[in-house]
Amino acid sequence: MNEVSLEAIEQSGYRRAGFAEHYDAYRPAPPAVLLDTLTRYVAGPPLDRVVDLGSGTGLSTRAWADRAGEVIGVEANPAMRVVAEARTAEPNVRYVEAFAAETGLPAASADLVTCSQSFHWMAREPVLAEAARILRPAGVFAAYDYDTPPAVHPDVDKAFADHLRLRRHFRDVHEVAAGWTRAPKTEHLAAIRESGHFAFVRELVLHDEGDAGVEEVLGLARSLGLVPELRALGVTDEELGLTRLEETARRVLGRRTLPWLIGYRVRLGVRAA
């Protein structure tokens, strides 16, 4: 059992009742441009097997169903995995209960191994070693994350950024250690390169555009880690800036939707052939 990941899960609030369902409803699924780019790096399509580490509710797992013969999500949090299994109808997608460093999958069996918004919850070195073990020669490992806040409107973006700042403040006040403070995302690329498992390493910056209204903006904010945990500790929505974010979103958007832009940062490594 990976103690780093276990402790991070416990302090995240991700196990609280209803969180997984909310997460699945409001977190973005990986966009086509990301899926297409990674597929090209693996010299596909078609892909035989994609393995998604830290698969959560399956948003980043079932996205590969039309691009691979088999897709396997690896998730240690039962609450997230139950939602993933309930919301996945694709017959070539399945989930296993395991930590990312101990998948139990056969060696050299995957074309692509991904970590979608999850690598910062993990002990990187053992996870990279496991990814290299299960990748076939010239297979690809990709850890990718999306930026928050998304770009919607200056006033909404500022209110969202203020919420993130206040969330960090109360995280420190209550000494709750978030996943990204254990393994900052800015260090992912160096970790992949320094692991010695990959012949080529690089970072890509991509983006996706969709439509967002008040519900989507607030839903995304409330889906972020630590929010349920801080609220359970007595921190109010007003203190977290969520009340101000809602007021701002309702004033700016009303019943409208506006395009929102979400940036993705992809750190990848290609295993030696």
ZAKOLVO-98084 format. One record per residue (C-alpha): residue number from 1; residue in three letters; x, y, z. Coordinates in steps of 0.1 Angstrom, whole numbers. Layout:
% residues N
<NUM; "Ala"; <X; Y; Z>>
...
This chain:
% residues 273
<1; "Met"; <0; 0; 0>>
<2; "Asn"; <13; 35; -9>>
<3; "Glu"; <12; 54; 24>>
<4; "Val"; <17; 88; 6>>
<5; "Ser"; <-13; 82; -16>>
<6; "Leu"; <-34; 68; 13>>
<7; "Glu"; <-28; 98; 35>>
<8; "Ala"; <-35; 122; 6>>
<9; "Ile"; <-68; 105; -1>>
<10; "Glu"; <-78; 107; 36>>
<11; "Gln"; <-71; 145; 38>>
<12; "Ser"; <-86; 154; 4>>
<13; "Gly"; <-123; 151; 13>>
<14; "Tyr"; <-127; 128; -18>>
<15; "Arg"; <-142; 101; 4>>
<16; "Arg"; <-170; 123; 18>>
<17; "Ala"; <-206; 113; 9>>
<18; "Gly"; <-217; 128; -25>>
<19; "Phe"; <-183; 142; -35>>
<20; "Ala"; <-175; 116; -61>>
<21; "Glu"; <-209; 121; -78>>
<22; "His"; <-204; 159; -78>>
<23; "Tyr"; <-168; 155; -91>>
<24; "Asp"; <-180; 134; -120>>
<25; "Ala"; <-207; 159; -130>>
<26; "Tyr"; <-185; 190; -130>>
<27; "Arg"; <-149; 181; -137>>
<28; "Pro"; <-138; 183; -174>>
<29; "Ala"; <-132; 152; -194>>
<30; "Pro"; <-100; 152; -215>>
<31; "Pro"; <-105; 170; -248>>
<32; "Ala"; <-101; 155; -282>>
<33; "Val"; <-70; 175; -290>>
<34; "Leu"; <-53; 158; -260>>
<35; "Leu"; <-65; 124; -269>>
<36; "Asp"; <-54; 128; -305>>
<37; "Thr"; <-20; 142; -296>>
<38; "Leu"; <-12; 113; -272>>
<39; "Thr"; <-24; 88; -297>>
<40; "Arg"; <0; 102; -323>>
<41; "Tyr"; <29; 99; -298>>
<42; "Val"; <21; 63; -294>>
<43; "Ala"; <21; 58; -332>>
<44; "Gly"; <-16; 49; -332>>
<45; "Pro"; <-44; 44; -338>>
<46; "Pro"; <-54; 18; -330>>
<47; "Leu"; <-41; 14; -295>>
<48; "Asp"; <-42; -21; -279>>
<49; "Arg"; <-43; -10; -242>>
<50; "Val"; <-45; 23; -223>>
<51; "Val"; <-40; 23; -185>>
<52; "Asp"; <-53; 53; -166>>
<53; "Leu"; <-36; 57; -132>>
<54; "Gly"; <-56; 74; -105>>
<55; "Ser"; <-87; 71; -127>>
<56; "Gly"; <-111; 86; -102>>
<57; "Thr"; <-147; 85; -115>>
<58; "Gly"; <-136; 74; -149>>
<59; "Leu"; <-138; 107; -168>>
<60; "Ser"; <-103; 102; -180>>
<61; "Thr"; <-107; 65; -186>>
<62; "Arg"; <-138; 60; -206>>
<63; "Ala"; <-127; 89; -229>>
<64; "Trp"; <-103; 63; -245>>
<65; "Ala"; <-130; 37; -252>>
<66; "Asp"; <-133; 46; -289>>
<67; "Arg"; <-95; 47; -294>>
<68; "Ala"; <-82; 15; -277>>
<69; "Gly"; <-90; -21; -277>>
<70; "Glu"; <-90; -22; -239>>
<71; "Val"; <-89; 6; -213>>
<72; "Ile"; <-81; -1; -176>>
<73; "Gly"; <-86; 25; -148>>
<74; "Val"; <-65; 20; -117>>
<75; "Glu"; <-81; 36; -86>>
<76; "Ala"; <-75; 31; -49>>
<77; "Asn"; <-104; 52; -36>>
<78; "Pro"; <-135; 29; -35>>
<79; "Ala"; <-159; 59; -34>>
<80; "Met"; <-146; 72; -67>>
<81; "Arg"; <-143; 37; -83>>
<82; "Val"; <-180; 29; -75>>
<83; "Val"; <-191; 60; -94>>
<84; "Ala"; <-168; 51; -123>>
<85; "Glu"; <-182; 16; -126>>
<86; "Ala"; <-218; 29; -124>>
<87; "Arg"; <-212; 55; -151>>
<88; "Thr"; <-192; 35; -176>>
<89; "Ala"; <-212; 15; -202>>
<90; "Glu"; <-184; 8; -226>>
<91; "Pro"; <-177; -29; -226>>
<92; "Asn"; <-139; -25; -233>>
<93; "Val"; <-134; -3; -201>>
<94; "Arg"; <-128; -18; -167>>
<95; "Tyr"; <-115; -7; -133>>
<96; "Val"; <-91; -23; -108>>
<97; "Glu"; <-87; -15; -72>>
<98; "Ala"; <-50; -7; -67>>
<99; "Phe"; <-25; 20; -61>>
<100; "Ala"; <-7; 34; -91>>
<101; "Ala"; <27; 20; -80>>
<102; "Glu"; <13; -15; -76>>
<103; "Thr"; <-11; -21; -105>>
<104; "Gly"; <-7; -59; -108>>
<105; "Leu"; <-9; -56; -145>>
<106; "Pro"; <14; -76; -168>>
<107; "Ala"; <48; -62; -179>>
<108; "Ala"; <51; -45; -214>>
<109; "Ser"; <13; -47; -219>>
<110; "Ala"; <3; -11; -224>>
<111; "Asp"; <7; 13; -252>>
<112; "Leu"; <-1; 44; -231>>
<113; "Val"; <-2; 50; -194>>
<114; "Thr"; <-19; 82; -182>>
<115; "Cys"; <-23; 102; -150>>
<116; "Ser"; <-51; 127; -154>>
<117; "Gln"; <-51; 154; -127>>
<118; "Ser"; <-37; 127; -104>>
<119; "Phe"; <1; 124; -105>>
<120; "His"; <4; 150; -77>>
<121; "Trp"; <-14; 126; -53>>
<122; "Met"; <13; 99; -59>>
<123; "Ala"; <48; 90; -48>>
<124; "Arg"; <63; 98; -82>>
<125; "Glu"; <94; 76; -83>>
<126; "Pro"; <77; 42; -77>>
<127; "Val"; <48; 52; -100>>
<128; "Leu"; <71; 60; -128>>
<129; "Ala"; <89; 27; -123>>
<130; "Glu"; <56; 9; -125>>
<131; "Ala"; <45; 28; -155>>
<132; "Ala"; <78; 19; -173>>
<133; "Arg"; <73; -17; -163>>
<134; "Ile"; <39; -20; -178>>
<135; "Leu"; <46; 0; -209>>
<136; "Arg"; <57; -17; -241>>
<137; "Pro"; <89; -5; -258>>
<138; "Ala"; <83; 30; -272>>
<139; "Gly"; <51; 33; -251>>
<140; "Val"; <42; 67; -236>>
<141; "Phe"; <36; 78; -200>>
<142; "Ala"; <17; 111; -198>>
<143; "Ala"; <8; 131; -167>>
<144; "Tyr"; <-16; 159; -176>>
<145; "Asp"; <-34; 186; -156>>
<146; "Tyr"; <-58; 214; -164>>
<147; "Asp"; <-54; 250; -152>>
<148; "Thr"; <-78; 266; -128>>
<149; "Pro"; <-95; 290; -130>>
<150; "Pro"; <-107; 286; -166>>
<151; "Ala"; <-109; 317; -187>>
<152; "Val"; <-145; 329; -187>>
<153; "His"; <-147; 367; -179>>
<154; "Pro"; <-123; 390; -160>>
<155; "Asp"; <-146; 394; -130>>
<156; "Val"; <-155; 357; -128>>
<157; "Asp"; <-118; 347; -132>>
<158; "Lys"; <-108; 371; -104>>
<159; "Ala"; <-134; 358; -80>>
<160; "Phe"; <-124; 322; -88>>
<161; "Ala"; <-87; 331; -83>>
<162; "Asp"; <-96; 347; -49>>
<163; "His"; <-114; 315; -39>>
<164; "Leu"; <-83; 295; -47>>
<165; "Arg"; <-61; 319; -27>>
<166; "Leu"; <-85; 316; 3>>
<167; "Arg"; <-86; 278; 0>>
<168; "Arg"; <-48; 278; 2>>
<169; "His"; <-49; 301; 32>>
<170; "Phe"; <-73; 279; 52>>
<171; "Arg"; <-54; 248; 41>>
<172; "Asp"; <-24; 262; 58>>
<173; "Val"; <-44; 274; 89>>
<174; "His"; <-58; 240; 94>>
<175; "Glu"; <-26; 222; 84>>
<176; "Val"; <-42; 201; 58>>
<177; "Ala"; <-16; 187; 34>>
<178; "Ala"; <-30; 188; -2>>
<179; "Gly"; <-17; 165; -29>>
<180; "Trp"; <0; 192; -49>>
<181; "Thr"; <19; 204; -18>>
<182; "Arg"; <35; 170; -16>>
<183; "Ala"; <44; 167; -53>>
<184; "Pro"; <40; 200; -70>>
<185; "Lys"; <29; 198; -106>>
<186; "Thr"; <57; 221; -117>>
<187; "Glu"; <81; 193; -108>>
<188; "His"; <64; 165; -128>>
<189; "Leu"; <86; 170; -160>>
<190; "Ala"; <118; 169; -140>>
<191; "Ala"; <107; 138; -122>>
<192; "Ile"; <99; 120; -154>>
<193; "Arg"; <132; 130; -169>>
<194; "Glu"; <153; 122; -138>>
<195; "Ser"; <137; 88; -134>>
<196; "Gly"; <158; 74; -162>>
<197; "His"; <130; 53; -175>>
<198; "Phe"; <123; 73; -206>>
<199; "Ala"; <143; 80; -238>>
<200; "Phe"; <124; 112; -247>>
<201; "Val"; <107; 137; -223>>
<202; "Arg"; <88; 169; -231>>
<203; "Glu"; <60; 192; -220>>
<204; "Leu"; <30; 202; -242>>
<205; "Val"; <5; 230; -236>>
<206; "Leu"; <-30; 224; -251>>
<207; "His"; <-64; 239; -246>>
<208; "Asp"; <-101; 231; -248>>
<209; "Glu"; <-131; 254; -252>>
<210; "Gly"; <-167; 248; -241>>
<211; "Asp"; <-197; 267; -228>>
<212; "Ala"; <-201; 276; -191>>
<213; "Gly"; <-229; 292; -171>>
<214; "Val"; <-232; 298; -133>>
<215; "Glu"; <-238; 261; -126>>
<216; "Glu"; <-206; 250; -144>>
<217; "Val"; <-185; 277; -127>>
<218; "Leu"; <-197; 269; -92>>
<219; "Gly"; <-198; 232; -98>>
<220; "Leu"; <-161; 232; -108>>
<221; "Ala"; <-151; 253; -78>>
<222; "Arg"; <-169; 230; -54>>
<223; "Ser"; <-154; 199; -70>>
<224; "Leu"; <-119; 209; -61>>
<225; "Gly"; <-101; 189; -34>>
<226; "Leu"; <-100; 202; 2>>
<227; "Val"; <-133; 222; -2>>
<228; "Pro"; <-154; 195; 15>>
<229; "Glu"; <-127; 189; 41>>
<230; "Leu"; <-124; 226; 50>>
<231; "Arg"; <-161; 229; 52>>
<232; "Ala"; <-162; 200; 76>>
<233; "Leu"; <-137; 218; 97>>
<234; "Gly"; <-160; 247; 100>>
<235; "Val"; <-147; 270; 72>>
<236; "Thr"; <-177; 288; 56>>
<237; "Asp"; <-185; 294; 20>>
<238; "Glu"; <-181; 331; 26>>
<239; "Glu"; <-146; 326; 41>>
<240; "Leu"; <-136; 304; 12>>
<241; "Gly"; <-148; 331; -13>>
<242; "Leu"; <-175; 308; -27>>
<243; "Thr"; <-203; 332; -18>>
<244; "Arg"; <-185; 360; -37>>
<245; "Leu"; <-178; 337; -66>>
<246; "Glu"; <-215; 328; -69>>
<247; "Glu"; <-226; 364; -66>>
<248; "Thr"; <-201; 375; -93>>
<249; "Ala"; <-210; 346; -116>>
<250; "Arg"; <-247; 354; -113>>
<251; "Arg"; <-241; 391; -119>>
<252; "Val"; <-219; 386; -149>>
<253; "Leu"; <-235; 355; -165>>
<254; "Gly"; <-271; 356; -153>>
<255; "Arg"; <-288; 329; -173>>
<256; "Arg"; <-263; 331; -202>>
<257; "Thr"; <-235; 308; -210>>
<258; "Leu"; <-201; 321; -222>>
<259; "Pro"; <-172; 302; -238>>
<260; "Trp"; <-147; 291; -213>>
<261; "Leu"; <-111; 282; -221>>
<262; "Ile"; <-93; 255; -201>>
<263; "Gly"; <-55; 251; -205>>
<264; "Tyr"; <-39; 216; -203>>
<265; "Arg"; <-3; 209; -194>>
<266; "Val"; <10; 175; -205>>
<267; "Arg"; <43; 161; -192>>
<268; "Leu"; <52; 130; -211>>
<269; "Gly"; <79; 104; -215>>
<270; "Val"; <85; 79; -243>>
<271; "Arg"; <99; 46; -231>>
<272; "Ala"; <130; 34; -249>>
<273; "Ala"; <123; 12; -279>>
